[in-house]
Amino acid sequence: MLKEFTIISKMQRSNLFIILFLIFTCSNTIAQNIRVGLFSKQIVTDIQISIQNGKYLLKTDNLIVDTLKSGENLSLRLINQQFHCHLNDTIYSTDSIFSLISLNTNTSFFINHSNSGSKARCYEEDLIILYSNERLTIINKIDLEKYVSAVVEAEAGYNKPIEYYKSQAIICRTYAVSHLNRHIAEGFDLCDKVHCQVYPYKSMTPEIRDAAFSTENLILVDSSYNPILATYHSNSGGQTASSENVWISPVSYLKSIVDSASINGKNYLWQKKISLVEWKQFFNKYGISQELSSDKYLISEATRNKTVLINNTPVPLSKIRSFFNLRSAFFHTTLDGENIIIHGKGYGHGVGLSQEGAMFMAINGTTYDKILKFYYKDVHIVKLQTVNAIQNSFK
Ligand SMILES: [Zn+2]
C-alpha cells in the first residue's frame, strides 16, 4: 500500500488526506453492480423466462405487480406497440419497462427468445426489459464479481490453476470498469459480445468464483493510476511483442520481454508450408521483383520487430501474418523445393500476457500479482475504490 502511494507524492497534501479517508472508509463496503445488454446484436420482440432459483418481484414501470419463485415461467411479447407479460393466468401490459428484482441472494433465471437459435441461457440477479423502437432491450443488472466470474469462465475454460484464474479475473475487471460508457445510449454499460467481453451465461465453477471474489475490486493501473489496456494472447513463443510493433502506439507497460514460461505451452511451435509463387506474389506488392533468386526471400531469424527486410525493403510482419493467416508474426523461413516452410513460435498478437505462460507460472507456484507484473511492466494492482477516490479528488 505504501509503495502505491509513492506514485502520488506530487499531489497536494489535502487531496491525499481526502483520498486516504475515502479509501479506508469505502474499501470493501461497496458492491458494484453493472448493467449488461443480453442478446445485444439481435432484434428481440419476445422473451421467455423461467425462474431457476430464488424469489423475484415483477415490476411494470415502477409498480410492483406480482412475485415469482423458482420454477415459475413468464413470457413477454410485443403486440401493437405495447408489450404484454403473461404470468400464469394474468396478463400485465406496459409501453416502457418491465423488471424482475431479486428478493434474496442466490437468484437466477433462464432466458431465451424465438430468434436466438440456441438454448436458453442462465443468468443471475436482476433483469430489466426496455421497450423502444419496436424492439426489446434486455439488461442483466449484476454484481461486478459475479459478472467477472462468468467472463473468466467463458474465456479461460475449466481445470486451470487458481492463480491463473485470479490473474484473468483482474484483467477482465480492469477491462470492464474502463469501458463502462460504451453502451450508455442503449441503456446499459457493456454488451455480452466480444466487443465488450463475451458473457454467455452465469459462472458455474466454484474455483473461478473464488478467484473473482478473492481479488474483489482489484484492477491494474499504470503509474498515473489509469486502468491499463491489459491485452493478452495464447502463447508468446518465448518473447512478447511491444505494442508499437503490432499496433501503432507505444504503451509504457506493453513492452517486449523474454518469456521462457511460454516455451512449455502446446502453442509454442508451429509450421506452415506456402508455395514460393504465392510467397513472391505477396512481396511483389511492396515493389520487390519476383525475378530475385528464391534465397533472397528467406527470413533467417524470428524477431519481434515491426518489419523484416526482404532485399533491403521493409515489410510489416503483421501484414505477412494476416495475409497468410499465420498463428503469429514471430517466425523464420526455410526453402523446401518450390515451397517456403514457415517455422513459427507462439499464437496470437504477442502483446501483454501470454495465457499459456501465465498458466505454467501458476502451476509452478507463482502468485497472480507476480504473473501480472511480469507481463505488464511497472503496473500496480489496486482497489477500484482507490482509483475512483483519486479521480474524484481532482474533479
Ligand atoms: Zn459492447
Boltz pocket constraint, residues with backbone or C-beta under 6 A from the ligand:
constraints:
  - pocket:
      binder: B
      contacts: [[A, 182], [A, 183], [A, 190], [A, 191], [A, 192], [A, 193], [A, 195], [A, 196], [A, 197]]
      max_distance: 6.0
